[in-house]
Amino acid sequence: MSVLVDTSVWIDYFRGSRSTARLDFLIDENLVVVNDLILAEIIPALHLQRRPKLIALMREIHCPPITIDWEDLIQMQVACLRHGINKMGLPDLMIAQHAVQNHLELYSRDKHFTLLAQHVPLSLY
């Protein structure tokens, strides 16, 4: 199964501040997926750091298009609020929805995804 790698994991990976073995494995096995939202969060910082080769590599990763089902997104937000998950913003809900719609596992360091996965069919790596 392909794994949608969230911004939080990429940031830690580029900083070298966390274990890189899990992401290295996914990269080596060609299992990594990103989306335009994640790229839009990562690439501006890479531009400022003048890392064009890394930007080019990020753009080569498989990037299935995001199709937003607004009603589904609203229902995810209702589930969050109903279960006390109050800090889940729309970008993270879009990432979760993208993972669910495309049958992707989500790899993230953000704890709210763990909480959300208890209430919607989100598979975590």
N, CA, C and O atoms as a MOPAC input file, in Angstrom:
PM7 MOZYME 1SCF
protein

 N      0.83700 1    -1.18100 1     0.00000 1
 C      0.00000 1     0.00000 1     0.00000 1
 C      0.88500 1     1.24900 1     0.00000 1
 O      1.90900 1     1.28800 1     0.68200 1
 N      0.49300 1     2.24900 1    -0.75300 1
 C      1.22700 1     3.50900 1    -0.78800 1
 C      0.94900 1     4.31200 1     0.47800 1
 O     -0.08800 1     4.15800 1     1.12300 1
 N      1.90000 1     5.16600 1     0.81000 1
 C      1.82700 1     5.93500 1     2.04700 1
 C      1.90800 1     7.42500 1     1.72600 1
 O      2.87300 1     7.89600 1     1.12500 1
 N      0.87600 1     8.15100 1     2.13900 1
 C      0.85400 1     9.60600 1     2.00100 1
 C      1.67800 1    10.18800 1     3.15000 1
 O      1.29400 1    10.08000 1     4.31500 1
 N      2.79500 1    10.79700 1     2.81900 1
 C      3.70700 1    11.32200 1     3.83800 1
 C      3.37700 1    12.78500 1     4.08100 1
 O      3.48100 1    13.62000 1     3.18300 1
 N      2.97900 1    13.07900 1     5.30600 1
 C      2.53900 1    14.40800 1     5.71300 1
 C      3.73000 1    15.36200 1     5.91300 1
 O      4.87600 1    14.94300 1     6.07700 1
 N      3.41300 1    16.62000 1     5.89200 1
 C      4.40200 1    17.68400 1     6.04200 1
 C      5.25600 1    17.51700 1     7.29300 1
 O      6.46700 1    17.73200 1     7.24800 1
 N      4.64300 1    17.13800 1     8.40300 1
 C      5.38000 1    17.00900 1     9.66800 1
 C      6.52600 1    16.00500 1     9.55500 1
 O      7.59300 1    16.21100 1    10.13400 1
 N      6.30900 1    14.93500 1     8.82300 1
 C      7.35100 1    13.91700 1     8.64500 1
 C      8.47000 1    14.46800 1     7.76600 1
 O      9.64800 1    14.27300 1     8.06300 1
 N      8.10100 1    15.15900 1     6.68200 1
 C      9.11600 1    15.73200 1     5.78800 1
 C      9.97500 1    16.75700 1     6.52900 1
 O     11.19600 1    16.77700 1     6.36800 1
 N      9.34700 1    17.59700 1     7.33000 1
 C     10.11000 1    18.61400 1     8.07200 1
 C     11.13900 1    17.94700 1     8.97400 1
 O     12.30900 1    18.33200 1     8.98000 1
 N     10.70500 1    16.95100 1     9.73300 1
 C     11.65200 1    16.23600 1    10.60100 1
 C     12.74400 1    15.55500 1     9.78500 1
 O     13.90900 1    15.53800 1    10.18200 1
 N     12.35900 1    15.00000 1     8.65300 1
 C     13.31100 1    14.29200 1     7.78900 1
 C     14.38300 1    15.24500 1     7.26600 1
 O     15.57300 1    14.93500 1     7.31800 1
 N     13.96000 1    16.40400 1     6.76400 1
 C     14.91400 1    17.36300 1     6.20800 1
 C     15.81000 1    17.96500 1     7.28100 1
 O     16.96100 1    18.30900 1     7.01300 1
 N     15.28800 1    18.09000 1     8.48100 1
 C     16.09100 1    18.61400 1     9.60300 1
 C     17.01400 1    17.56000 1    10.18700 1
 O     17.96800 1    17.88900 1    10.89100 1
 N     16.73300 1    16.29300 1     9.89800 1
 C     17.51900 1    15.20800 1    10.46200 1
 C     17.29800 1    15.05800 1    11.96000 1
 O     18.13400 1    14.48800 1    12.66000 1
 N     16.16100 1    15.57400 1    12.45600 1
 C     15.94000 1    15.59600 1    13.89800 1
 C     15.26300 1    14.33800 1    14.42900 1
 O     15.18300 1    14.16200 1    15.64500 1
 N     14.78900 1    13.48500 1    13.58400 1
 C     14.15100 1    12.23000 1    14.01100 1
 C     14.73500 1    11.07500 1    13.20200 1
 O     15.44800 1    11.26700 1    12.21700 1
 N     14.41100 1     9.89900 1    13.64600 1
 C     14.86200 1     8.72800 1    12.91100 1
 C     14.37900 1     8.81300 1    11.46600 1
 O     13.20400 1     9.07600 1    11.20900 1
 N     15.27600 1     8.59300 1    10.55000 1
 C     14.93100 1     8.67500 1     9.12900 1
 C     14.72400 1     7.30100 1     8.50200 1
 O     14.36500 1     7.20600 1     7.32800 1
 N     14.94400 1     6.24700 1     9.26300 1
 C     14.91600 1     4.90000 1     8.70600 1
 C     13.55600 1     4.54900 1     8.10300 1
 O     13.50000 1     3.93600 1     7.03700 1
 N     12.46400 1     4.92300 1     8.76100 1
 C     11.12800 1     4.57200 1     8.24500 1
 C     10.86500 1     5.24500 1     6.90500 1
 O     10.38300 1     4.60400 1     5.97000 1
 N     11.17700 1     6.52700 1     6.80700 1
 C     10.94800 1     7.22300 1     5.54100 1
 C     11.93600 1     6.75800 1     4.48500 1
 O     11.56800 1     6.63100 1     3.31700 1
 N     13.17300 1     6.50100 1     4.86400 1
 C     14.14000 1     5.95000 1     3.90700 1
 C     13.62300 1     4.64500 1     3.31300 1
 O     13.74200 1     4.41800 1     2.10900 1
 N     13.05100 1     3.79000 1     4.15400 1
 C     12.49100 1     2.52000 1     3.67300 1
 C     11.37800 1     2.77600 1     2.65900 1
 O     11.36100 1     2.16900 1     1.58900 1
 N     10.44600 1     3.67500 1     2.99500 1
 C      9.33400 1     3.97500 1     2.08000 1
 C      9.83600 1     4.52500 1     0.75200 1
 O      9.31900 1     4.17500 1    -0.30900 1
 N     10.84800 1     5.39100 1     0.81700 1
 C     11.43200 1     5.96000 1    -0.40100 1
 C     12.08800 1     4.85700 1    -1.22200 1
 O     11.86500 1     4.76000 1    -2.42900 1
 N     12.89800 1     4.02400 1    -0.56800 1
 C     13.59200 1     2.93800 1    -1.26800 1
 C     12.62400 1     1.96000 1    -1.92600 1
 O     12.91100 1     1.41800 1    -2.99400 1
 N     11.47500 1     1.73500 1    -1.28600 1
 C     10.48100 1     0.79800 1    -1.80600 1
 C      9.48900 1     1.46600 1    -2.76300 1
 O      8.55600 1     0.82200 1    -3.24200 1
 N      9.69100 1     2.74900 1    -3.03700 1
 C      8.82500 1     3.51600 1    -3.93400 1
 C      7.35500 1     3.48700 1    -3.48100 1
 O      6.44300 1     3.30100 1    -4.28800 1
 N      7.15500 1     3.67500 1    -2.18300 1
 C      5.81300 1     3.64400 1    -1.60300 1
 C      5.30700 1     5.03000 1    -1.20800 1
 O      4.17600 1     5.16400 1    -0.74000 1
 N      6.12600 1     6.05500 1    -1.39100 1
 C      5.78800 1     7.40300 1    -0.94200 1
 C      4.86300 1     8.09700 1    -1.93700 1
 O      5.05000 1     8.02200 1    -3.15100 1
 N      3.86200 1     8.77500 1    -1.38200 1
 C      2.93600 1     9.60400 1    -2.13800 1
 C      2.85200 1    10.94100 1    -1.41800 1
 O      2.93400 1    11.00000 1    -0.19100 1
 N      2.68700 1    12.01300 1    -2.18500 1
 C      2.40200 1    13.33700 1    -1.62000 1
 C      1.17900 1    13.88400 1    -2.33900 1
 O      0.63200 1    13.23900 1    -3.23400 1
 N      0.76100 1    15.06200 1    -1.94500 1
 C     -0.28200 1    15.74400 1    -2.70400 1
 C      0.09300 1    17.21400 1    -2.82600 1
 O      1.05600 1    17.67300 1    -2.21200 1
 N     -0.67200 1    17.94400 1    -3.62100 1
 C     -0.32900 1    19.34000 1    -3.87400 1
 C     -0.37600 1    20.19500 1    -2.60500 1
 O      0.37900 1    21.15900 1    -2.47400 1
 N     -1.24800 1    19.84600 1    -1.68800 1
 C     -1.32800 1    20.59300 1    -0.43300 1
 C     -0.04600 1    20.42600 1     0.38200 1
 O      0.49100 1    21.40300 1     0.90400 1
 N      0.43700 1    19.20700 1     0.48900 1
 C      1.68300 1    18.94100 1     1.21300 1
 C      2.85000 1    19.63000 1     0.51500 1
 O      3.69600 1    20.23600 1     1.17200 1
 N      2.90000 1    19.54400 1    -0.80100 1
 C      3.97200 1    20.22900 1    -1.53800 1
 C      3.90600 1    21.74000 1    -1.32100 1
 O      4.94000 1    22.39600 1    -1.19100 1
 N      2.69300 1    22.29200 1    -1.28200 1
 C      2.54100 1    23.73800 1    -1.07300 1
 C      2.99800 1    24.15300 1     0.32100 1
 O      3.37600 1    25.30600 1     0.53100 1
 N      2.96700 1    23.23500 1     1.26400 1
 C      3.46600 1    23.53800 1     2.60800 1
 C      4.98300 1    23.41400 1     2.69900 1
 O      5.61200 1    24.10800 1     3.49800 1
 N      5.57400 1    22.54500 1     1.89600 1
 C      7.01100 1    22.24600 1     1.99400 1
 C      7.87700 1    23.07600 1     1.05000 1
 O      8.91000 1    23.60500 1     1.46300 1
 N      7.46900 1    23.19300 1    -0.20200 1
 C      8.33700 1    23.77600 1    -1.23400 1
 C      8.72400 1    25.23100 1    -0.97400 1
 O      9.86500 1    25.59100 1    -1.26400 1
 N      7.84600 1    26.09300 1    -0.44600 1
 C      8.29700 1    27.47200 1    -0.19800 1
 C      9.51800 1    27.56300 1     0.71400 1
 O     10.42100 1    28.36000 1     0.46000 1
 N      9.55200 1    26.76100 1     1.76600 1
 C     10.71600 1    26.77300 1     2.66000 1
 C     11.95800 1    26.26200 1     1.93300 1
 O     13.05900 1    26.76700 1     2.15800 1
 N     11.79100 1    25.27600 1     1.07300 1
 C     12.93000 1    24.76200 1     0.31100 1
 C     13.45100 1    25.81400 1    -0.67100 1
 O     14.65300 1    25.88800 1    -0.92500 1
 N     12.54700 1    26.62700 1    -1.22200 1
 C     12.97700 1    27.73900 1    -2.08200 1
 C     13.83300 1    28.71400 1    -1.28800 1
 O     14.90100 1    29.12700 1    -1.74100 1
 N     13.35800 1    29.07900 1    -0.09600 1
 C     14.10800 1    30.02800 1     0.73600 1
 C     15.46100 1    29.47000 1     1.15200 1
 O     16.41700 1    30.22300 1     1.33500 1
 N     15.54200 1    28.16700 1     1.30000 1
 C     16.80500 1    27.51600 1     1.66100 1
 C     17.68200 1    27.25300 1     0.43800 1
 O     18.77700 1    26.70400 1     0.55500 1
 N     17.19300 1    27.64700 1    -0.72200 1
 C     17.90600 1    27.45800 1    -1.99100 1
 C     18.30600 1    26.00000 1    -2.20700 1
 O     19.48100 1    25.66300 1    -2.35200 1
 N     17.28000 1    25.15300 1    -2.22200 1
 C     17.50000 1    23.71500 1    -2.40200 1
 C     16.75900 1    23.22300 1    -3.65300 1
 O     15.83100 1    22.42100 1    -3.54700 1
 N     17.16500 1    23.70100 1    -4.83200 1
 C     16.44000 1    23.35500 1    -6.06200 1
 C     16.45200 1    21.86500 1    -6.38500 1
 O     15.46900 1    21.35000 1    -6.91800 1
 N     17.53000 1    21.16400 1    -6.07800 1
 C     17.56800 1    19.72500 1    -6.35900 1
 C     16.54500 1    18.98600 1    -5.50900 1
 O     15.89500 1    18.05600 1    -5.98600 1
 N     16.40100 1    19.39200 1    -4.26300 1
 C     15.42600 1    18.76100 1    -3.39100 1
 C     13.99500 1    19.08200 1    -3.84200 1
 O     13.11000 1    18.22900 1    -3.78000 1
 N     13.78700 1    20.30300 1    -4.28900 1
 C     12.47400 1    20.67300 1    -4.83600 1
 C     12.15200 1    19.79500 1    -6.04500 1
 O     11.03700 1    19.28700 1    -6.16500 1
 N     13.11300 1    19.62000 1    -6.93100 1
 C     12.90400 1    18.78300 1    -8.11200 1
 C     12.58600 1    17.34500 1    -7.71600 1
 O     11.71400 1    16.71600 1    -8.31600 1
 N     13.27900 1    16.82300 1    -6.72000 1
 C     13.00700 1    15.46500 1    -6.25000 1
 C     11.60700 1    15.35100 1    -5.64300 1
 O     10.91000 1    14.36100 1    -5.86700 1
 N     11.20200 1    16.35800 1    -4.88000 1
 C      9.86400 1    16.33900 1    -4.28200 1
 C      8.79300 1    16.33800 1    -5.37200 1
 O      7.76200 1    15.67900 1    -5.23800 1
 N      9.04000 1    17.06800 1    -6.43000 1
 C      8.06100 1    17.14100 1    -7.52300 1
 C      7.98200 1    15.85000 1    -8.33000 1
 O      7.03100 1    15.65600 1    -9.08800 1
 N      8.96500 1    14.96400 1    -8.17900 1
 C      8.95400 1    13.68100 1    -8.89200 1
 C      8.14100 1    12.61400 1    -8.15900 1
 O      7.81700 1    11.58200 1    -8.74600 1
 N      7.80800 1    12.84300 1    -6.90100 1
 C      7.05200 1    11.86700 1    -6.12200 1
 C      5.62600 1    11.79300 1    -6.66400 1
 O      5.04000 1    12.80600 1    -7.04300 1
 N      5.08600 1    10.59000 1    -6.69500 1
 C      3.70800 1    10.39600 1    -7.17000 1
 C      2.76800 1    11.29900 1    -6.38300 1
 O      2.81200 1    11.34100 1    -5.15400 1
 N      1.91300 1    12.02600 1    -7.11200 1
 C      1.05700 1    13.05200 1    -6.51900 1
 C     -0.35700 1    12.93100 1    -7.09000 1
 O     -0.71000 1    13.64900 1    -8.02500 1
 N     -1.17500 1    12.01700 1    -6.52600 1
 C     -2.54600 1    11.90500 1    -7.03600 1
 C     -3.32300 1    13.18800 1    -6.77400 1
 O     -3.13100 1    13.82900 1    -5.74100 1
 N     -4.19400 1    13.56500 1    -7.69400 1
 C     -4.93300 1    14.82300 1    -7.52500 1
 C     -5.87500 1    14.76100 1    -6.32300 1
 O     -6.41900 1    13.71100 1    -5.98300 1
 N     -6.04600 1    15.91000 1    -5.70100 1
 C     -6.98100 1    16.02900 1    -4.58400 1
 C     -8.35900 1    16.35700 1    -5.15300 1
 O     -8.51900 1    17.30200 1    -5.92500 1
 N     -9.33900 1    15.56600 1    -4.76200 1
 C    -10.73200 1    15.82800 1    -5.09600 1
 C    -11.45500 1    16.03600 1    -3.77600 1
 O    -11.59600 1    15.10000 1    -2.98900 1
 N    -11.90600 1    17.24000 1    -3.53200 1
 C    -12.52600 1    17.53900 1    -2.24900 1
 C    -14.01800 1    17.25300 1    -2.31300 1
 O    -14.73800 1    17.80000 1    -3.14900 1
 N    -14.46200 1    16.39300 1    -1.42100 1
 C    -15.87800 1    16.12500 1    -1.21900 1
 C    -16.27300 1    16.95800 1     0.00000 1
 O    -16.05800 1    16.54600 1     1.14000 1
 N    -16.84200 1    18.11300 1    -0.24800 1
 C    -17.10300 1    19.06800 1     0.83400 1
 C    -18.04800 1    18.50000 1     1.88100 1
 O    -17.87500 1    18.76000 1     3.07200 1
 N    -19.03900 1    17.73200 1     1.45900 1
 C    -19.96500 1    17.14100 1     2.43800 1
 C    -19.22400 1    16.15200 1     3.33900 1
 O    -19.44300 1    16.12200 1     4.55000 1
 N    -18.35600 1    15.35200 1     2.74400 1
 C    -17.54800 1    14.41300 1     3.52000 1
 C    -16.63000 1    15.16500 1     4.48700 1
 O    -16.45300 1    14.75900 1     5.63600 1
 N    -16.06100 1    16.24500 1     4.01200 1
 C    -15.18900 1    17.06400 1     4.85000 1
 C    -15.96400 1    17.64400 1     6.03800 1
 O    -15.46200 1    17.67500 1     7.16200 1
 N    -17.17100 1    18.09500 1     5.77900 1
 C    -18.02100 1    18.61300 1     6.85800 1
 C    -18.30000 1    17.50500 1     7.87200 1
 O    -18.24500 1    17.73900 1     9.07900 1
 N    -18.59700 1    16.30200 1     7.38500 1
 C    -18.87400 1    15.19400 1     8.30000 1
 C    -17.64800 1    14.81300 1     9.12600 1
 O    -17.77900 1    14.45000 1    10.29500 1
 N    -16.45400 1    14.89100 1     8.52800 1
 C    -15.22200 1    14.65400 1     9.29100 1
 C    -15.07200 1    15.69700 1    10.39400 1
 O    -14.71200 1    15.37000 1    11.52400 1
 N    -15.34900 1    16.94900 1    10.05800 1
 C    -15.24100 1    18.01900 1    11.04900 1
 C    -16.26700 1    17.83100 1    12.16000 1
 O    -15.96400 1    18.06900 1    13.32900 1
 N    -17.47300 1    17.40700 1    11.80800 1
 C    -18.49900 1    17.12400 1    12.82000 1
 C    -18.00600 1    16.00800 1    13.75000 1
 O    -18.14000 1    16.11000 1    14.96900 1
 N    -17.43700 1    14.94900 1    13.17200 1
 C    -16.90200 1    13.85200 1    13.99100 1
 C    -15.80800 1    14.36100 1    14.92400 1
 O    -15.74500 1    13.96500 1    16.08800 1
 N    -14.95200 1    15.23400 1    14.41400 1
 C    -13.88800 1    15.81500 1    15.25600 1
 C    -14.49400 1    16.57500 1    16.42700 1
 O    -14.14200 1    16.33800 1    17.58300 1
 N    -15.39200 1    17.47400 1    16.12500 1
 C    -15.98700 1    18.30800 1    17.16600 1
 C    -16.77700 1    17.46700 1    18.16200 1
 O    -16.72700 1    17.71100 1    19.36700 1
 N    -17.49500 1    16.49200 1    17.66200 1
 C    -18.28800 1    15.61700 1    18.53000 1
 C    -17.40600 1    14.86300 1    19.52300 1
 O    -17.83600 1    14.57400 1    20.64000 1
 N    -16.17800 1    14.54500 1    19.12200 1
 C    -15.27800 1    13.76700 1    19.96500 1
 C    -14.17700 1    14.61200 1    20.59900 1
 O    -13.17300 1    14.07700 1    21.06800 1
 N    -14.36500 1    15.93100 1    20.61300 1
 C    -13.43400 1    16.81500 1    21.31800 1
 C    -12.12900 1    17.08700 1    20.59600 1
 O    -11.16300 1    17.53900 1    21.21000 1
 N    -12.08800 1    16.82000 1    19.31100 1
 C    -10.88700 1    17.11200 1    18.51700 1
 C    -11.10100 1    18.50000 1    17.92100 1
 O    -11.64500 1    18.63600 1    16.82500 1
 N    -10.67000 1    19.52500 1    18.64800 1
 C    -11.03900 1    20.89900 1    18.31800 1
 C    -10.00800 1    21.65900 1    17.49300 1
 O    -10.31000 1    22.75400 1    17.01800 1
 N     -8.83600 1    21.13900 1    17.30600 1
 C     -7.76700 1    21.88100 1    16.62900 1
 C     -7.44900 1    21.31700 1    15.24600 1
 O     -6.33000 1    21.47900 1    14.75900 1
 N     -8.40400 1    20.66400 1    14.61400 1
 C     -8.17900 1    20.05600 1    13.30100 1
 C     -8.60400 1    21.04600 1    12.22900 1
 O     -9.79700 1    21.27300 1    12.02500 1
 N     -7.63100 1    21.63500 1    11.54600 1
 C     -7.92000 1    22.61700 1    10.51400 1
 C     -8.28800 1    21.97900 1     9.18300 1
 O     -8.10000 1    20.78000 1     8.97700 1
 N     -8.81100 1    22.79800 1     8.29200 1
 C     -9.21800 1    22.30300 1     6.97500 1
 C     -8.08300 1    21.65800 1     6.18600 1
 O     -8.31500 1    20.62700 1     5.55300 1
 N     -6.85400 1    22.21400 1     6.18900 1
 C     -5.79900 1    21.53000 1     5.43300 1
 C     -5.56100 1    20.09400 1     5.90700 1
 O     -5.36100 1    19.19400 1     5.09100 1
 N     -5.58200 1    19.88100 1     7.22200 1
 C     -5.37300 1    18.52000 1     7.72000 1
 C     -6.56800 1    17.62200 1     7.42000 1
 O     -6.40000 1    16.43200 1     7.15300 1
 N     -7.76400 1    18.18100 1     7.46300 1
 C     -8.93300 1    17.39000 1     7.07300 1
 C     -8.86800 1    17.01200 1     5.59600 1
 O     -9.26400 1    15.90800 1     5.22100 1
 N     -8.36700 1    17.92700 1     4.74900 1
 C     -8.20600 1    17.62700 1     3.32200 1
 C     -7.18200 1    16.52000 1     3.11300 1
 O     -7.36600 1    15.64700 1     2.26500 1
 N     -6.10800 1    16.55900 1     3.88400 1
 C     -5.08400 1    15.50700 1     3.79300 1
 C     -5.67600 1    14.17000 1     4.21500 1
 O     -5.45700 1    13.15600 1     3.55200 1
 N     -6.42400 1    14.16300 1     5.31400 1
 C     -7.05500 1    12.92000 1     5.77700 1
 C     -8.03800 1    12.39300 1     4.73700 1
 O     -8.04400 1    11.20200 1     4.42600 1
 N     -8.85900 1    13.27700 1     4.20700 1
 C     -9.83800 1    12.86400 1     3.20100 1
 C     -9.13500 1    12.30000 1     1.96100 1
 O     -9.57300 1    11.29900 1     1.39500 1
 N     -8.05700 1    12.94300 1     1.55000 1
 C     -7.29600 1    12.48400 1     0.38500 1
 C     -6.76400 1    11.06400 1     0.62400 1
 O     -6.81800 1    10.21500 1    -0.26500 1
 N     -6.25400 1    10.82200 1     1.82500 1
 C     -5.74900 1     9.48500 1     2.14800 1
 C     -6.87000 1     8.45500 1     2.09600 1
 O     -6.69600 1     7.37900 1     1.52400 1
 N     -8.01400 1     8.77400 1     2.68400 1
 C     -9.14300 1     7.84100 1     2.70300 1
 C     -9.64100 1     7.56700 1     1.27700 1
 O     -9.82900 1     6.41200 1     0.89600 1
 N     -9.85100 1     8.61900 1     0.49900 1
 C    -10.38900 1     8.47300 1    -0.86100 1
 C     -9.48200 1     7.63900 1    -1.76000 1
 O     -9.96100 1     6.91800 1    -2.63500 1
 N     -8.18100 1     7.73700 1    -1.54200 1
 C     -7.22300 1     7.05900 1    -2.41700 1
 C     -6.65500 1     5.77600 1    -1.80700 1
 O     -5.70900 1     5.19200 1    -2.33700 1
 N     -7.24500 1     5.34500 1    -0.68600 1
 C     -6.82900 1     4.09800 1    -0.02100 1
 C     -5.33600 1     4.12300 1     0.30400 1
 O     -4.60800 1     3.16200 1     0.05700 1
 N     -4.90600 1     5.25200 1     0.86500 1
 C     -3.51800 1     5.44100 1     1.24500 1
 C     -3.39400 1     5.38300 1     2.76200 1
 O     -4.31100 1     5.78700 1     3.47900 1
 N     -2.27200 1     4.88600 1     3.24900 1
 C     -1.96600 1     5.03100 1     4.65900 1
 C     -1.38700 1     6.42400 1     4.83500 1
 O     -0.71400 1     6.93200 1     3.93700 1
 N     -1.63600 1     7.04000 1     5.96600 1
 C     -1.11100 1     8.36500 1     6.24400 1
 C     -0.00300 1     8.26400 1     7.27100 1
 O     -0.18300 1     7.68800 1     8.34400 1
 N      1.14900 1     8.83300 1     6.93100 1
 C      2.29000 1     8.87000 1     7.84000 1
 C      2.45700 1    10.31300 1     8.28700 1
 O      2.83000 1    11.18200 1     7.50000 1
 N      2.17500 1    10.55600 1     9.56300 1
 C      2.24000 1    11.90900 1    10.11600 1
 C      2.74000 1    11.85700 1    11.54800 1
 O      2.60800 1    10.83800 1    12.22700 1
 N      3.30700 1    12.94700 1    11.99700 1
 C      3.71200 1    13.09600 1    13.39900 1
 C      2.63500 1    13.82800 1    14.20100 1
 O      2.73900 1    13.93400 1    15.42300 1
 N      1.61200 1    14.32700 1    13.52700 1
 C      0.56600 1    15.10200 1    14.19100 1
 C     -0.40900 1    14.17400 1    14.91000 1
 O     -1.00800 1    13.28900 1    14.29900 1
 N     -0.55600 1    14.38600 1    16.20600 1
 C     -1.37200 1    13.51600 1    17.06100 1
 C     -2.86400 1    13.57100 1    16.72400 1
 O     -3.58400 1    12.60100 1    16.95900 1
 N     -3.33300 1    14.69000 1    16.17900 1
 C     -4.76000 1    14.76900 1    15.89700 1
 C     -5.19800 1    13.77300 1    14.82100 1
 O     -6.37000 1    13.39800 1    14.77700 1
 N     -4.28400 1    13.34000 1    13.95900 1
 C     -4.64100 1    12.30700 1    12.99300 1
 C     -4.91300 1    10.97300 1    13.70100 1
 O     -5.80000 1    10.21900 1    13.29800 1
 N     -4.14800 1    10.69200 1    14.75000 1
 C     -4.38000 1     9.48000 1    15.53600 1
 C     -5.76600 1     9.52300 1    16.16800 1
 O     -6.48200 1     8.52200 1    16.17800 1
 N     -6.13900 1    10.67800 1    16.69100 1
 C     -7.47600 1    10.83600 1    17.27500 1
 C     -8.55800 1    10.69300 1    16.20100 1
 O     -9.55900 1    10.00700 1    16.41300 1
 N     -8.35600 1    11.33800 1    15.05700 1
 C     -9.33400 1    11.27900 1    13.97000 1
 C     -9.52500 1     9.85000 1    13.47800 1
 O    -10.64700 1     9.44200 1    13.17900 1
 N     -8.44100 1     9.08900 1    13.39100 1
 C     -8.50700 1     7.71500 1    12.87800 1
 C     -9.38200 1     6.80900 1    13.74900 1
 O     -9.79100 1     5.73600 1    13.30700 1
 N     -9.66900 1     7.22800 1    14.96700 1
 C    -10.55300 1     6.45300 1    15.83900 1
 C    -12.01800 1     6.64000 1    15.45800 1
 O    -12.87700 1     5.88900 1    15.92000 1
 N    -12.31100 1     7.63200 1    14.61900 1
 C    -13.70000 1     7.97600 1    14.31400 1
 C    -14.04300 1     7.98300 1    12.82800 1
 O    -15.21800 1     8.05800 1    12.46800 1
 N    -13.04900 1     7.90800 1    11.97400 1
 C    -13.26100 1     7.82500 1    10.52600 1
 C    -12.33300 1     6.73800 1     9.97600 1
 O    -11.37000 1     6.36500 1    10.64600 1
 N    -12.60100 1     6.22600 1     8.78100 1
 C    -11.79300 1     5.12000 1     8.25200 1
 C    -10.42700 1     5.56400 1     7.70800 1
 O    -10.09700 1     5.28700 1     6.55500 1
 N     -9.65400 1     6.23600 1     8.52300 1
 C     -8.31300 1     6.70300 1     8.15400 1
 C     -7.29100 1     5.68400 1     8.62000 1
 O     -7.22700 1     5.35400 1     9.80500 1
 N     -6.49800 1     5.18900 1     7.69500 1
 C     -5.46500 1     4.21300 1     8.01300 1
 C     -4.13100 1     4.92400 1     8.20600 1
 O     -3.69400 1     5.68200 1     7.34000 1
 N     -3.48900 1     4.67800 1     9.34200 1
 C     -2.21900 1     5.33700 1     9.66200 1
 C     -1.05300 1     4.37300 1     9.47900 1
 O     -1.17300 1     3.17300 1     9.72700 1
 N      0.06600 1     4.92000 1     9.04300 1
 C      1.29500 1     4.14000 1     8.88400 1
 C      2.05900 1     4.19800 1    10.18200 1
 O      3.13600 1     3.61100 1    10.29100 1

